[in-house]
Amino acid sequence: MTKRAPPPQMGDRRAVLAAALARLAPRLPAFEAEAVLDRAMRSPGLRGAVPETAVWLALTAFARHAFTEYDDLLAEGYDRDSARHFVLDAMNAVLTDWGSRRLVSETEEADDRADS
């Protein structure tokens, strides 16, 4: 019988999230990775999420807000769904640059918990 490793302690959550993020976006620069991890750690809605889900939602929210015109579109009066539609290609280009094989689809809504 093989022994299983004990579940990570709460203090290890950042390390677990970092490992999941490295698998999800292997070419994500360290500075951006820290910002994504900070978002995943501080978002109340992501604290209890499975690590892969937490970093995906934090990563897509970070890409949307930092690397697209999403916030500008909202400021111009576009609703969230329309703004997300218009930045979809830019988001997926950024995710691809970071080595992510997973992309955001038109039907996939990024969870609001990561968008704050």
JOLINSUL-V989774 format. One record per run of one state. SS is the DSSP state (A for helix, B for strand, O for the rest). FROM is the first residue (numbers start at 1). TO is the last residue. If there is no record, write none. Layout:
ss=SS from=FROM to=TO
ss=SS from=FROM to=TO
This chain:
ss=O from=1 to=9
ss=A from=10 to=24
ss=O from=25 to=29
ss=A from=30 to=42
ss=O from=43 to=50
ss=A from=51 to=67
ss=O from=68 to=69
ss=A from=70 to=75
ss=O from=76 to=79
ss=A from=80 to=97
ss=O from=98 to=111
ss=A from=112 to=114
ss=O from=115 to=116
